[in-house]
Amino acid sequence: MENELYDARSIWAVIRLQAIFRGKKYREKVAMMDRENACALKIQTCFRQFRQKVKILHCREIVAMRVITKFIHDYKARKLSEKQYQNLVSFDHILFYYPSASRNLKSGDLPSPKKSLRNTTEFPRPKSSKTSAKREIIAKGYAVDLKSAVKDARKQANKSKPQKRNIIIELPPPWHDENPAKISTTQKDEMLYEQKSNFAWAKSELLPRFLYICDQYLEMCDDLIARNDKYMKRIVQYPSIITIPRSSKPTFMKSAHEIVPFPEKGLYFVASLTSAAFIELENFTHDHLCHLTDIQTNAPLLDVAIQPFSGQVFGIDSRWKLHIFELGISIFERQLEVPIKIPDSRKFIFFDKIGMLWINLLSQGGNLICCDPITLTPTIQFTRETLFSVEYQLVKLLTITPLSYNNNATGFACTFVDSSDVFIFSNDFSNHRVLKHPNMKGMVRVSRFDTRIFVWSTDKIIYVYE
């Protein structure tokens, strides 16, 4: 009996100790979680304040740059005006002999009025009686229509009248405001001679230089006009796109994600997220649908790509499994390690010119992987941390296109979200070059053919780089 009582007390003590221990562990865990949540809230608050301060600092830098730019512009304009003023000041010793305003002409200085055309062309005046005037005009051989006679006379006078150079403004005497009565004849002659010599020097030295500079600008204008006319009259090739239905059988594809031609075999493959087909080229205007099949998967596909040498369809489903399809059936699959499961991009897989498969998982928190298209084993892998340490903008990577020349990899062409620029990176992403397109709208697309890179978007403008 005592043993049973002892066992019961021991069991009760053990249960009590376990309850106390569990309660202590639970309270410690709850306290730790509360402490972590409080720390996380403080960190988030500090990070938000830091981002706000960074934005304010960026705005201040922009305002400061605008003020500095305006100050530099005003300074350059002031320096240019001072330079022009100094150039004009160098001619003050010449302009000193010329008046700042034209003198008022007195009544005695007015030129005598020349005879006008009406005064030089005299017509016989008819007498008081109309009949006698008419008889006299007819007898002398003049036309009855006086208006036509006046017009003919004016034309004849303009033809016979010589075109002489008229001097509109004459130079004033060089003694300016001085009393000419107090100046001797010798001094007047010297002043007139000096004025004529200065005028001849300006005419021989300054005027040809001015005309030479103007002639250069006029030649540039004529050259620009000629180039514009040549560009407007250039020969433009006829477009080779024929907008007619090429296939008699519909493919029932709403949107084709990949189209790969095989010119040697006369085929081209078309693939979407739900189906795939290959079509045979019969002639220039008609095609033949050889095969159309639906892609069978347990999860919807996110992206597809066609192998340019075998015609196999590669796809990634929503469970982040990489598939190889033959006639719509998955023959091989491989699970991808993706930290972020929700897709944040449109294009994940693509092939290069050599035929290697590239998988871009940077937008999902993964890596950039190059795989063997037969075994799906990684051959080259760029980690997310390495790429972001080289170029911070790779966080917003949208598409990446491998570049090659003579079957040798030369780099990558990358496009980013909210940017129309194209970045050309080297093989190790250590060097890059930016192709800017400030006027391009919509999502930028990049493709390469041989040694050329084609860049286009929805605004129907194509840029070609070689």
MARMI-371091 format. One record per residue (C-alpha): chain; x, y, z. Coordinates in Angstrom, 3 decimals, always signed. Last residue first. Layout:
{ch A	px X	py Y	pz Z}
...
end
This chain:
{ch A	px +25.942	py +46.291	pz -84.998}
{ch A	px +22.912	py +48.036	pz -83.535}
{ch A	px +19.434	py +48.222	pz -85.104}
{ch A	px +16.674	py +50.329	pz -83.518}
{ch A	px +13.093	py +49.488	pz -84.517}
{ch A	px +10.171	py +51.921	pz -84.136}
{ch A	px +6.611	py +50.557	pz -84.079}
{ch A	px +5.536	py +52.366	pz -80.831}
{ch A	px +4.867	py +48.946	pz -79.231}
{ch A	px +8.555	py +48.211	pz -78.649}
{ch A	px +11.763	py +47.566	pz -80.588}
{ch A	px +15.455	py +46.717	pz -80.180}
{ch A	px +17.339	py +44.626	pz -82.751}
{ch A	px +20.954	py +43.589	pz -82.079}
{ch A	px +23.237	py +42.782	pz -85.010}
{ch A	px +26.251	py +40.490	pz -85.302}
{ch A	px +24.316	py +37.333	pz -86.303}
{ch A	px +20.698	py +38.046	pz -85.402}
{ch A	px +19.793	py +39.383	pz -81.960}
{ch A	px +16.507	py +40.167	pz -80.278}
{ch A	px +15.490	py +42.701	pz -77.657}
{ch A	px +12.034	py +43.822	pz -76.558}
{ch A	px +11.188	py +47.018	pz -74.681}
{ch A	px +7.827	py +47.174	pz -72.905}
{ch A	px +5.886	py +50.316	pz -73.776}
{ch A	px +7.206	py +53.603	pz -75.114}
{ch A	px +10.542	py +54.554	pz -76.694}
{ch A	px +11.434	py +58.263	pz -76.707}
{ch A	px +14.326	py +58.011	pz -74.222}
{ch A	px +16.040	py +55.095	pz -76.024}
{ch A	px +19.489	py +54.696	pz -74.411}
{ch A	px +21.898	py +51.846	pz -75.191}
{ch A	px +23.999	py +51.407	pz -72.024}
{ch A	px +27.348	py +49.587	pz -71.906}
{ch A	px +28.477	py +47.097	pz -69.284}
{ch A	px +31.557	py +45.703	pz -67.593}
{ch A	px +31.863	py +43.219	pz -64.697}
{ch A	px +28.829	py +41.107	pz -65.655}
{ch A	px +31.100	py +38.011	pz -65.993}
{ch A	px +30.244	py +37.435	pz -69.671}
{ch A	px +30.102	py +41.166	pz -70.446}
{ch A	px +26.938	py +43.202	pz -70.069}
{ch A	px +24.980	py +45.192	pz -72.700}
{ch A	px +22.268	py +47.222	pz -70.936}
{ch A	px +19.164	py +48.285	pz -72.902}
{ch A	px +17.360	py +51.486	pz -71.884}
{ch A	px +13.568	py +51.902	pz -72.024}
{ch A	px +13.149	py +51.664	pz -68.250}
{ch A	px +10.194	py +50.946	pz -65.940}
{ch A	px +11.202	py +47.250	pz -65.573}
{ch A	px +14.609	py +46.296	pz -66.942}
{ch A	px +16.112	py +45.051	pz -70.189}
{ch A	px +19.301	py +42.997	pz -70.491}
{ch A	px +21.572	py +42.117	pz -73.428}
{ch A	px +24.169	py +39.536	pz -72.353}
{ch A	px +27.807	py +38.818	pz -73.134}
{ch A	px +30.297	py +37.561	pz -75.732}
{ch A	px +29.675	py +33.804	pz -75.869}
{ch A	px +31.668	py +32.194	pz -78.679}
{ch A	px +30.020	py +30.467	pz -81.657}
{ch A	px +31.563	py +33.008	pz -84.063}
{ch A	px +29.886	py +35.828	pz -82.080}
{ch A	px +27.511	py +35.351	pz -79.159}
{ch A	px +24.949	py +37.317	pz -77.163}
{ch A	px +22.668	py +35.909	pz -74.450}
{ch A	px +19.317	py +37.721	pz -74.027}
{ch A	px +18.058	py +38.771	pz -70.583}
{ch A	px +14.526	py +39.969	pz -69.896}
{ch A	px +12.855	py +41.913	pz -67.060}
{ch A	px +15.602	py +42.595	pz -64.501}
{ch A	px +14.368	py +44.935	pz -61.753}
{ch A	px +16.858	py +43.734	pz -59.099}
{ch A	px +19.522	py +43.850	pz -61.829}
{ch A	px +19.560	py +47.621	pz -61.215}
{ch A	px +22.035	py +47.155	pz -58.341}
{ch A	px +24.850	py +46.179	pz -60.714}
{ch A	px +27.955	py +44.277	pz -59.500}
{ch A	px +26.765	py +43.546	pz -55.936}
{ch A	px +23.371	py +42.603	pz -57.353}
{ch A	px +24.957	py +40.060	pz -59.691}
{ch A	px +26.981	py +38.370	pz -56.947}
{ch A	px +24.063	py +38.263	pz -54.488}
{ch A	px +21.712	py +36.666	pz -57.040}
{ch A	px +24.119	py +33.862	pz -57.857}
{ch A	px +25.334	py +33.285	pz -61.401}
{ch A	px +25.313	py +29.616	pz -62.495}
{ch A	px +26.932	py +27.901	pz -65.466}
{ch A	px +26.667	py +24.196	pz -66.360}
{ch A	px +23.413	py +23.294	pz -64.595}
{ch A	px +22.037	py +19.817	pz -65.439}
{ch A	px +18.855	py +19.758	pz -67.540}
{ch A	px +19.902	py +16.387	pz -69.055}
{ch A	px +19.308	py +17.160	pz -72.750}
{ch A	px +19.025	py +20.985	pz -72.846}
{ch A	px +22.206	py +21.399	pz -70.713}
{ch A	px +21.489	py +24.217	pz -68.317}
{ch A	px +22.580	py +27.864	pz -67.822}
{ch A	px +21.291	py +29.297	pz -64.527}
{ch A	px +20.640	py +32.854	pz -63.290}
{ch A	px +19.813	py +32.577	pz -59.588}
{ch A	px +16.768	py +32.685	pz -57.331}
{ch A	px +14.857	py +35.430	pz -55.503}
{ch A	px +11.867	py +35.214	pz -57.844}
{ch A	px +12.953	py +38.159	pz -60.037}
{ch A	px +16.400	py +36.583	pz -60.340}
{ch A	px +14.997	py +33.269	pz -61.625}
{ch A	px +16.246	py +33.534	pz -65.232}
{ch A	px +16.741	py +30.072	pz -66.749}
{ch A	px +19.031	py +29.779	pz -69.788}
{ch A	px +18.977	py +26.678	pz -72.018}
{ch A	px +21.975	py +26.115	pz -74.294}
{ch A	px +21.369	py +25.900	pz -78.071}
{ch A	px +24.530	py +27.657	pz -79.313}
{ch A	px +22.528	py +30.705	pz -80.425}
{ch A	px +21.021	py +31.146	pz -76.960}
{ch A	px +17.834	py +29.604	pz -75.645}
{ch A	px +15.160	py +31.116	pz -73.402}
{ch A	px +13.458	py +30.529	pz -70.050}
{ch A	px +11.868	py +32.890	pz -67.487}
{ch A	px +9.850	py +35.451	pz -69.451}
{ch A	px +6.760	py +37.063	pz -67.954}
{ch A	px +7.964	py +38.297	pz -64.557}
{ch A	px +6.923	py +38.449	pz -60.881}
{ch A	px +5.605	py +34.914	pz -60.437}
{ch A	px +4.362	py +34.126	pz -56.886}
{ch A	px +6.555	py +31.340	pz -55.450}
{ch A	px +9.363	py +33.492	pz -54.041}
{ch A	px +12.220	py +31.307	pz -52.749}
{ch A	px +12.568	py +29.321	pz -56.025}
{ch A	px +14.516	py +26.060	pz -56.194}
{ch A	px +13.567	py +24.424	pz -59.491}
{ch A	px +12.173	py +20.869	pz -59.755}
{ch A	px +13.186	py +18.959	pz -62.868}
{ch A	px +11.051	py +17.299	pz -65.534}
{ch A	px +11.468	py +14.840	pz -68.398}
{ch A	px +9.126	py +13.287	pz -70.963}
{ch A	px +6.213	py +15.721	pz -70.580}
{ch A	px +3.657	py +14.955	pz -73.299}
{ch A	px +2.533	py +17.548	pz -75.910}
{ch A	px +4.188	py +15.817	pz -78.872}
{ch A	px +7.462	py +15.692	pz -76.913}
{ch A	px +7.629	py +18.107	pz -73.980}
{ch A	px +10.604	py +18.863	pz -71.704}
{ch A	px +9.464	py +20.217	pz -68.346}
{ch A	px +10.918	py +22.577	pz -65.681}
{ch A	px +8.901	py +22.514	pz -62.453}
{ch A	px +8.133	py +25.749	pz -60.672}
{ch A	px +4.712	py +24.676	pz -59.365}
{ch A	px +3.129	py +27.239	pz -61.717}
{ch A	px +4.605	py +25.432	pz -64.728}
{ch A	px +7.879	py +26.064	pz -66.574}
{ch A	px +8.159	py +24.971	pz -70.214}
{ch A	px +10.506	py +23.501	pz -72.801}
{ch A	px +9.210	py +22.515	pz -76.257}
{ch A	px +11.457	py +20.338	pz -78.403}
{ch A	px +12.231	py +21.567	pz -81.948}
{ch A	px +15.605	py +19.792	pz -82.036}
{ch A	px +17.911	py +22.630	pz -83.166}
{ch A	px +16.268	py +25.906	pz -82.023}
{ch A	px +14.894	py +24.440	pz -78.736}
{ch A	px +11.471	py +26.026	pz -78.317}
{ch A	px +10.541	py +28.106	pz -75.246}
{ch A	px +7.545	py +28.184	pz -72.893}
{ch A	px +6.490	py +30.329	pz -69.912}
{ch A	px +4.079	py +30.220	pz -66.961}
{ch A	px +2.429	py +26.873	pz -67.669}
{ch A	px -0.724	py +25.753	pz -65.885}
{ch A	px -0.360	py +22.782	pz -63.505}
{ch A	px -0.868	py +19.046	pz -64.081}
{ch A	px +0.447	py +19.314	pz -67.631}
{ch A	px -0.621	py +18.074	pz -71.077}
{ch A	px +0.342	py +20.385	pz -73.946}
{ch A	px -2.254	py +20.188	pz -76.710}
{ch A	px -1.207	py +19.011	pz -80.152}
{ch A	px -1.177	py +20.356	pz -83.706}
{ch A	px +0.695	py +18.661	pz -86.549}
{ch A	px +1.367	py +19.288	pz -90.224}
{ch A	px -0.475	py +22.571	pz -90.791}
{ch A	px +0.309	py +23.389	pz -94.423}
{ch A	px +1.299	py +26.888	pz -95.508}
{ch A	px +0.300	py +29.169	pz -98.382}
{ch A	px +1.548	py +32.493	pz -99.841}
{ch A	px +5.214	py +32.042	pz -100.739}
{ch A	px +5.003	py +28.303	pz -101.259}
{ch A	px +4.406	py +25.080	pz -99.296}
{ch A	px +6.018	py +26.023	pz -95.963}
{ch A	px +5.297	py +23.276	pz -93.428}
{ch A	px +3.783	py +24.041	pz -90.015}
{ch A	px +4.671	py +22.712	pz -86.568}
{ch A	px +2.244	py +23.007	pz -83.688}
{ch A	px +2.165	py +23.484	pz -79.913}
{ch A	px -0.623	py +23.961	pz -77.371}
{ch A	px -1.575	py +25.429	pz -73.967}
{ch A	px +1.028	py +28.047	pz -73.017}
{ch A	px +1.797	py +28.760	pz -76.675}
{ch A	px +4.137	py +27.164	pz -79.191}
{ch A	px +4.810	py +27.599	pz -82.926}
{ch A	px +7.401	py +25.614	pz -84.868}
{ch A	px +8.614	py +26.450	pz -88.370}
{ch A	px +9.224	py +24.099	pz -91.237}
{ch A	px +10.929	py +24.177	pz -94.665}
{ch A	px +13.648	py +21.799	pz -93.526}
{ch A	px +16.604	py +24.131	pz -94.128}
{ch A	px +14.593	py +27.211	pz -93.141}
{ch A	px +13.726	py +25.893	pz -89.646}
{ch A	px +11.736	py +28.751	pz -88.094}
{ch A	px +11.127	py +29.261	pz -84.325}
{ch A	px +7.961	py +30.981	pz -83.068}
{ch A	px +7.479	py +31.335	pz -79.279}
{ch A	px +4.749	py +32.768	pz -77.054}
{ch A	px +1.917	py +32.435	pz -79.588}
{ch A	px -1.285	py +34.089	pz -78.381}
{ch A	px -4.850	py +32.872	pz -78.938}
{ch A	px -3.814	py +29.661	pz -80.638}
{ch A	px -6.612	py +27.887	pz -82.514}
{ch A	px -4.163	py +26.659	pz -85.198}
{ch A	px -6.513	py +27.432	pz -88.096}
{ch A	px -6.307	py +25.317	pz -91.263}
{ch A	px -5.905	py +27.115	pz -94.623}
{ch A	px -2.555	py +28.568	pz -93.583}
{ch A	px -0.966	py +31.725	pz -95.029}
{ch A	px -3.758	py +34.206	pz -94.289}
{ch A	px -2.774	py +37.472	pz -95.997}
{ch A	px -0.814	py +40.465	pz -94.650}
{ch A	px +2.348	py +40.069	pz -96.742}
{ch A	px +5.439	py +41.567	pz -95.082}
{ch A	px +8.302	py +42.196	pz -97.533}
{ch A	px +8.006	py +45.976	pz -97.376}
{ch A	px +9.005	py +47.771	pz -100.608}
{ch A	px +12.415	py +49.320	pz -100.325}
{ch A	px +12.707	py +53.057	pz -99.832}
{ch A	px +14.642	py +55.109	pz -102.407}
{ch A	px +15.644	py +58.503	pz -101.043}
{ch A	px +13.817	py +61.671	pz -102.148}
{ch A	px +13.142	py +62.945	pz -98.616}
{ch A	px +16.708	py +62.138	pz -97.534}
{ch A	px +18.172	py +63.929	pz -100.560}
{ch A	px +15.975	py +66.968	pz -99.886}
{ch A	px +17.100	py +67.000	pz -96.256}
{ch A	px +20.745	py +66.713	pz -97.301}
{ch A	px +20.348	py +69.577	pz -99.789}
{ch A	px +18.693	py +71.782	pz -97.148}
{ch A	px +21.503	py +71.022	pz -94.687}
{ch A	px +24.161	py +71.831	pz -97.287}
{ch A	px +22.424	py +75.094	pz -98.200}
{ch A	px +22.266	py +76.076	pz -94.533}
{ch A	px +25.946	py +75.213	pz -94.042}
{ch A	px +26.829	py +77.247	pz -97.134}
{ch A	px +24.849	py +80.204	pz -95.753}
{ch A	px +26.725	py +79.967	pz -92.468}
{ch A	px +30.056	py +79.968	pz -94.272}
{ch A	px +28.978	py +82.887	pz -96.478}
{ch A	px +28.084	py +84.923	pz -93.413}
{ch A	px +31.605	py +84.464	pz -92.049}
{ch A	px +33.155	py +85.457	pz -95.388}
{ch A	px +30.814	py +88.469	pz -95.722}
{ch A	px +31.917	py +89.748	pz -92.317}
{ch A	px +35.568	py +89.242	pz -93.193}
{ch A	px +35.077	py +91.000	pz -96.531}
{ch A	px +33.344	py +93.954	pz -94.773}
{ch A	px +35.939	py +94.440	pz -92.058}
{ch A	px +39.136	py +94.860	pz -94.086}
{ch A	px +38.381	py +96.566	pz -97.442}
{ch A	px +35.254	py +98.512	pz -96.478}
{ch A	px +36.571	py +99.320	pz -93.022}
{ch A	px +39.834	py +100.548	pz -94.556}
{ch A	px +37.982	py +102.606	pz -97.202}
{ch A	px +35.843	py +104.224	pz -94.491}
{ch A	px +38.917	py +105.021	pz -92.449}
{ch A	px +40.661	py +106.504	pz -95.522}
{ch A	px +37.582	py +108.574	pz -96.404}
{ch A	px +37.341	py +109.943	pz -92.866}
{ch A	px +41.055	py +110.735	pz -92.782}
{ch A	px +40.797	py +112.612	pz -96.120}
{ch A	px +37.748	py +114.541	pz -94.940}
{ch A	px +39.494	py +115.502	pz -91.701}
{ch A	px +42.664	py +116.558	pz -93.552}
{ch A	px +40.652	py +118.615	pz -96.047}
{ch A	px +38.742	py +120.317	pz -93.244}
{ch A	px +42.005	py +121.081	pz -91.411}
{ch A	px +43.446	py +122.654	pz -94.576}
{ch A	px +40.297	py +124.718	pz -95.132}
{ch A	px +40.487	py +126.198	pz -91.655}
{ch A	px +38.051	py +125.404	pz -88.927}
{ch A	px +36.331	py +128.258	pz -87.042}
{ch A	px +33.574	py +128.593	pz -89.638}
{ch A	px +32.869	py +124.852	pz -89.426}
{ch A	px +31.696	py +125.267	pz -85.797}
{ch A	px +32.319	py +121.962	pz -84.091}
{ch A	px +29.440	py +119.543	pz -83.565}
{ch A	px +30.685	py +116.861	pz -86.002}
{ch A	px +33.957	py +117.901	pz -87.715}
{ch A	px +33.887	py +114.733	pz -89.818}
{ch A	px +31.116	py +115.891	pz -92.173}
{ch A	px +28.116	py +113.545	pz -92.178}
{ch A	px +28.238	py +110.305	pz -94.158}
{ch A	px +25.391	py +109.904	pz -96.614}
{ch A	px +22.441	py +107.621	pz -95.960}
{ch A	px +20.244	py +106.334	pz -98.837}
{ch A	px +22.884	py +106.179	pz -101.537}
{ch A	px +21.059	py +105.131	pz -104.693}
{ch A	px +22.884	py +102.816	pz -107.060}
{ch A	px +21.671	py +103.318	pz -110.607}
{ch A	px +19.368	py +101.046	pz -112.569}
{ch A	px +19.108	py +102.570	pz -116.060}
{ch A	px +15.587	py +103.527	pz -117.308}
{ch A	px +14.859	py +102.039	pz -120.763}
{ch A	px +13.043	py +98.984	pz -119.478}
{ch A	px +11.175	py +100.857	pz -116.734}
{ch A	px +10.083	py +103.548	pz -119.213}
{ch A	px +8.758	py +100.941	pz -121.655}
{ch A	px +6.762	py +99.253	pz -118.924}
{ch A	px +5.350	py +102.612	pz -117.774}
{ch A	px +4.347	py +103.569	pz -121.317}
{ch A	px +2.576	py +100.275	pz -121.873}
{ch A	px +0.625	py +100.684	pz -118.620}
{ch A	px -0.343	py +104.303	pz -119.465}
{ch A	px -1.576	py +103.270	pz -122.940}
{ch A	px -3.643	py +100.451	pz -121.456}
{ch A	px -5.330	py +102.909	pz -119.100}
{ch A	px -5.887	py +105.559	pz -121.822}
{ch A	px -8.084	py +103.326	pz -123.980}
{ch A	px -8.615	py +105.453	pz -127.131}
{ch A	px -5.311	py +104.431	pz -128.561}
{ch A	px -3.035	py +107.104	pz -129.922}
{ch A	px -2.440	py +107.603	pz -133.663}
{ch A	px -2.316	py +111.406	pz -133.835}
{ch A	px -5.537	py +111.557	pz -135.858}
{ch A	px -7.346	py +109.283	pz -133.427}
{ch A	px -6.430	py +111.542	pz -130.515}
{ch A	px -7.467	py +114.721	pz -132.423}
{ch A	px -10.806	py +113.228	pz -133.522}
{ch A	px -11.636	py +112.198	pz -129.974}
{ch A	px -10.757	py +115.612	pz -128.597}
{ch A	px -12.889	py +117.319	pz -131.281}
{ch A	px -15.884	py +115.115	pz -130.486}
{ch A	px -15.615	py +115.560	pz -126.727}
{ch A	px -15.592	py +119.376	pz -126.810}
{ch A	px -13.410	py +120.991	pz -124.217}
{ch A	px -10.171	py +119.945	pz -125.830}
{ch A	px -8.356	py +116.718	pz -125.180}
{ch A	px -4.984	py +116.785	pz -123.477}
{ch A	px -2.250	py +115.149	pz -125.475}
{ch A	px -0.295	py +112.674	pz -123.360}
{ch A	px +2.980	py +113.284	pz -121.642}
{ch A	px +5.066	py +110.572	pz -120.063}
{ch A	px +7.883	py +112.259	pz -118.169}
{ch A	px +5.587	py +113.829	pz -115.563}
{ch A	px +3.657	py +110.627	pz -114.948}
{ch A	px +6.830	py +108.649	pz -114.668}
{ch A	px +8.122	py +110.958	pz -112.014}
{ch A	px +10.522	py +113.817	pz -112.508}
{ch A	px +13.052	py +113.963	pz -109.797}
{ch A	px +12.581	py +116.025	pz -106.701}
{ch A	px +15.595	py +118.176	pz -105.829}
{ch A	px +17.457	py +116.830	pz -102.857}
{ch A	px +16.654	py +118.276	pz -99.424}
{ch A	px +19.615	py +120.083	pz -97.878}
{ch A	px +18.071	py +123.565	pz -98.059}
{ch A	px +15.023	py +122.533	pz -96.050}
{ch A	px +17.141	py +121.065	pz -93.323}
{ch A	px +17.870	py +117.369	pz -92.915}
{ch A	px +18.184	py +116.214	pz -89.338}
{ch A	px +21.459	py +114.511	pz -88.585}
{ch A	px +21.672	py +110.735	pz -88.205}
{ch A	px +22.413	py +109.487	pz -84.702}
{ch A	px +25.586	py +108.211	pz -83.001}
{ch A	px +27.686	py +110.192	pz -85.427}
{ch A	px +30.735	py +108.662	pz -87.085}
{ch A	px +34.346	py +109.684	pz -86.373}
{ch A	px +34.442	py +107.881	pz -83.026}
{ch A	px +33.353	py +104.662	pz -84.756}
{ch A	px +36.933	py +104.039	pz -85.856}
{ch A	px +38.627	py +104.564	pz -82.469}
{ch A	px +35.762	py +102.613	pz -80.896}
{ch A	px +36.477	py +99.478	pz -82.972}
{ch A	px +38.148	py +97.527	pz -80.128}
{ch A	px +35.109	py +98.294	pz -77.960}
{ch A	px +32.994	py +96.065	pz -80.201}
{ch A	px +35.158	py +93.014	pz -79.524}
{ch A	px +35.131	py +93.861	pz -75.806}
{ch A	px +31.324	py +93.992	pz -75.850}
{ch A	px +31.138	py +90.612	pz -77.561}
{ch A	px +33.389	py +89.137	pz -74.869}
{ch A	px +31.320	py +90.752	pz -72.121}
{ch A	px +28.124	py +89.334	pz -73.656}
{ch A	px +29.693	py +85.873	pz -73.777}
{ch A	px +30.843	py +86.123	pz -70.153}
{ch A	px +27.351	py +87.152	pz -69.049}
{ch A	px +25.762	py +84.274	pz -70.992}
{ch A	px +28.243	py +81.815	pz -69.468}
{ch A	px +27.507	py +83.106	pz -65.952}
{ch A	px +23.747	py +82.953	pz -66.519}
{ch A	px +24.008	py +79.332	pz -67.695}
{ch A	px +26.311	py +78.443	pz -64.772}
{ch A	px +23.847	py +79.969	pz -62.283}
{ch A	px +20.902	py +78.172	pz -63.896}
{ch A	px +22.751	py +74.835	pz -63.780}
{ch A	px +23.733	py +75.389	pz -60.134}
{ch A	px +20.127	py +76.189	pz -59.190}
{ch A	px +18.848	py +73.129	pz -61.078}
{ch A	px +21.522	py +70.944	pz -59.461}
{ch A	px +20.553	py +72.244	pz -56.019}
{ch A	px +16.878	py +71.458	pz -56.654}
{ch A	px +17.781	py +67.919	pz -57.784}
{ch A	px +20.086	py +67.408	pz -54.788}
{ch A	px +17.361	py +68.599	pz -52.444}
{ch A	px +14.896	py +66.163	pz -54.009}
{ch A	px +17.406	py +63.323	pz -53.540}
{ch A	px +17.916	py +64.325	pz -49.899}
{ch A	px +14.139	py +64.293	pz -49.350}
{ch A	px +13.906	py +60.843	pz -50.946}
{ch A	px +16.798	py +59.545	pz -48.808}
{ch A	px +15.184	py +60.997	pz -45.683}
{ch A	px +11.912	py +59.241	pz -46.532}
{ch A	px +13.781	py +55.978	pz -47.106}
{ch A	px +15.529	py +56.328	pz -43.722}
{ch A	px +12.233	py +57.024	pz -41.979}
{ch A	px +10.780	py +53.890	pz -43.554}
{ch A	px +13.851	py +51.885	pz -42.462}
{ch A	px +13.594	py +53.212	pz -38.905}
{ch A	px +9.916	py +52.255	pz -38.725}
{ch A	px +10.624	py +48.796	pz -40.156}
{ch A	px +13.456	py +48.245	pz -37.656}
{ch A	px +11.266	py +49.374	pz -34.765}
{ch A	px +8.444	py +47.077	pz -35.889}
{ch A	px +10.882	py +44.164	pz -36.223}
{ch A	px +12.242	py +44.817	pz -32.734}
{ch A	px +8.723	py +44.810	pz -31.288}
{ch A	px +7.902	py +41.613	pz -33.167}
{ch A	px +11.115	py +39.980	pz -31.934}
{ch A	px +10.372	py +40.971	pz -28.326}
{ch A	px +6.816	py +39.674	pz -28.572}
{ch A	px +8.111	py +36.419	pz -30.077}
{ch A	px +10.686	py +36.053	pz -27.273}
{ch A	px +8.047	py +36.739	pz -24.611}
{ch A	px +5.743	py +34.133	pz -26.151}
{ch A	px +8.591	py +31.609	pz -26.290}
{ch A	px +9.626	py +32.295	pz -22.692}
{ch A	px +6.012	py +32.003	pz -21.519}
{ch A	px +5.633	py +28.693	pz -23.360}
{ch A	px +8.909	py +27.336	pz -21.976}
{ch A	px +7.905	py +28.298	pz -18.421}
{ch A	px +4.470	py +26.796	pz -18.807}
{ch A	px +5.938	py +23.618	pz -20.217}
{ch A	px +8.385	py +23.376	pz -17.277}
{ch A	px +5.638	py +23.977	pz -14.697}
{ch A	px +3.397	py +21.394	pz -16.340}
{ch A	px +6.255	py +18.892	pz -16.548}
{ch A	px +7.093	py +19.440	pz -12.883}
{ch A	px +3.469	py +18.866	pz -11.873}
{ch A	px +3.234	py +15.723	pz -13.961}
{ch A	px +6.446	py +14.427	pz -12.373}
{ch A	px +5.175	py +15.257	pz -8.888}
{ch A	px +1.854	py +13.503	pz -9.526}
{ch A	px +3.668	py +10.436	pz -10.829}
{ch A	px +5.915	py +10.378	pz -7.768}
{ch A	px +2.947	py +10.804	pz -5.429}
{ch A	px +1.147	py +7.908	pz -7.112}
{ch A	px +4.258	py +5.756	pz -6.918}
{ch A	px +4.672	py +6.490	pz -3.197}
{ch A	px +1.027	py +5.663	pz -2.522}
{ch A	px +1.409	py +2.409	pz -4.425}
{ch A	px +4.530	py +1.572	pz -2.435}
{ch A	px +2.808	py +2.363	pz +0.860}
{ch A	px +0.000	py +0.000	pz +0.000}
end
